[in-house]
Amino acid sequence: MKIRKGNINDLTSVKHLGQNTWKQFKDELTNENWNKLSKSLSNENLYKDLLENSISFVCENETGEIIGMSFLVASGNPTEIYNSEQCYIRFVTVSEKYKGLNLGQKLTEECIEFAKNSGEKKIALHTSEFMDKARYIYGKLGFKIIKEIEPRYGKKYWLYEMSL
């Protein structure tokens, strides 16, 4: 398996990965909230925007299939969650078939390393109460919860941050 920078040519593959992998959370949400999340995951513009406006990392298996992804948005791009001083990680996703190989951690570490080398000072991400494995990895890597944010899809979410 290898990790490389993603590009717009990966659009179909990352959309497929996002749609299929996030199905694991269907039973964690109400039908209404799952339908909202599923609709978002089906929106090609979500992935196109991430591929065009962030640094993307994809992990390929031995046949070249994309089995993991992460995205790093540079500081200076504030949202309702992130301030302009934070760069932030989005959408760390690993195929169910490849869970347990630390790929999510490796993809997160790629984002951290790129941010450090780019002179970023703070890196952030958000995650939910139903993403236990992700929260464990983020804590292990040194991220700290800085606040609870507005619930999404009927679930608690937290903003994590790490100084670089």
N, C-alpha and C positions, 0 to 999 in steps of 0.2 A: 504494500500500500504506500502511496505517496501523496503528500500534500503539496499543492501548487496554488498560485494565484488564479482566481477565477476570472472569467470575462463574459461578455455578452453572448458568445457562442455556447455558453453553458446554460442559457436560459431555460430551455425545455427540461434539461436534466435536474436543475435545482428546483424548478416548480414541481416536477414529479416527486422528488425527494421530500419536499415540504408537505405536499398533499398526503403522501402515503405514510410518512413517519409520524405526523401529528395525529393520525387516527388513534394512536395509543391512548390519547387523552379523552376520547369520546365519552367514555363512561364516567369520567370525572366531572362532566358538565351536564347541565340540563339540556334537553333537546333544543330549546330555543338558543341557548348560548353556544352549543355545538354548531348549530346551523350558521350562526354569525361567524364563528371562527372558521368553519369550513368554507364559507363564502369568501372570506379574506384570503385563505390559503389557495383558493382557486383563481385569484386575481393575478393575472400575468404581470400587471404593472407593478405589483409589490416586488417581485423578483427582479424585474427590469430596472426599477429604481435602485434597488440594492446593488445590483451588478454595475450600474453606471455611476452611482454616487457614493460608493464606499470602496474600501479595499476588501476584496472577497478572497476567501481561502476555500478550496475544495479538496476533499480527500477522495482519491480514486483507488479502486481495487485493482487487482492484477490484470483485469480485462478492460480497464479504463472507465468503468462505470463509476459515476459520482455517488459516494456512499456517505459523505459528510460535508458540511458547509458551515461557515461562519462569516460574518461581515463586520468590518470596523469602519465606523463613521468618524471622520476627523472632528476635532473641536471646532467651534465656530458655527455649528449647525444645531442650534437649540431646538427643542421640542417642548411639549407640555410636560415631559418627564425629565429631560436633560437640559442642563444649563450650557452656556456657550463656552465655558472653560473645560468641559468634559468631552473627551472622545468617548465613543460608546460602542459596545459590542451588540450585535443583533443576531437573532435567529440561529444560534448554535444548534445544529441538527445532525443526528447520526442515524443511519438506517438501522432498523430493529435487528437485522441479520448480523450487524457488526457491533452490537452493544457489548460492553465488557472489555473492550480492547483499548480503553483510554483515549479513543479518538476525539471525543468531546473535549477532554482536557487538552489534548494536543492542538486542536483547532483554536481553543481559547488562548493557549500559550502563544500560538502564532500571532494572534491579534495583539497580545500584550507586548511581545517582542517588537513587532512592527511599530506599535505606538511609542515604545521607548526609543527606538532608533529614529523616529520621526520628530522627537523632541516634545512629545505630549507630556503633560504634567499629571493629569488625572484621567483614569479610565473608569467607565461605569457600565452597568448593565442592569436590566430588571428581570425578575423572574417571579414565579408564582408558587403558592402553597402546594400545588399538585406536581411540582417538578423537583421532587426530593433529590434525585441523583444530581441534577444540575446545581442545586443549592449546596450540596456537599462539595462538589468540585470547586465551586466559586470560593467557598470558605477555605478550602485546602490551599488554594492558590493565593490567598491573602486579601480577597475582597471582603469588605465589611458592609453590613446593612447600615445605610444612613437614614432611611425613613421608609415608612409604609406609604405607598402611593394609592391613588384612586383604584378601587377594585375594577377588574376587567373580567368579562364573561362570568360574573357572579363569584369570583374568587379573589382572595387576598394577593396582592403583589407588593414587592419591595424593590427599592432602588439600592443597588450595591455600588460601592466605589473603592478604588485603590489608587493611592499615590504612586507615581512612577519615579 
